[in-house]
């Protein structure tokens, strides 16, 4: 099973949640960013239908594959505050 981690971080004069190098929009408060991260985590864990996806790797090569709807990641939220 894949594991992903959202980190709550200070960002652009407010707060955001971060996954890898991707940062969410800025929230005015820490609590708002944390609540948004919790919503995103819940959505990540919700089963869905199988879908075809395309993604680009770090070398710029595109890949096509089928993402199984029941193959959901384990999600954690790290909050240093």
C-alpha positions, 0 to 999 in steps of 0.5 A: 500500500502506498503511504502519503503524508500531508505536512502543515506549513507556513506559506505566503503569509498564512498556512498551507498543506504540502504533499511532496513539492506541491503546496495547497493554496494559502489559508488565513489560519493554521486551523483552516489549513489543517481542516483542508488537509483532513478533507483532502486525506479523507478524499484520498481514502475514499474508494472509487471506480477504476480509471485510466490515468496519465502521468509524467515522470521526473525525466519528462516521460509520460506513462499510461496506466489503470488506477484501481478504484479500491487501491487507496493510499494510507494518509498521514498528516504531520502538524508540527504546531 
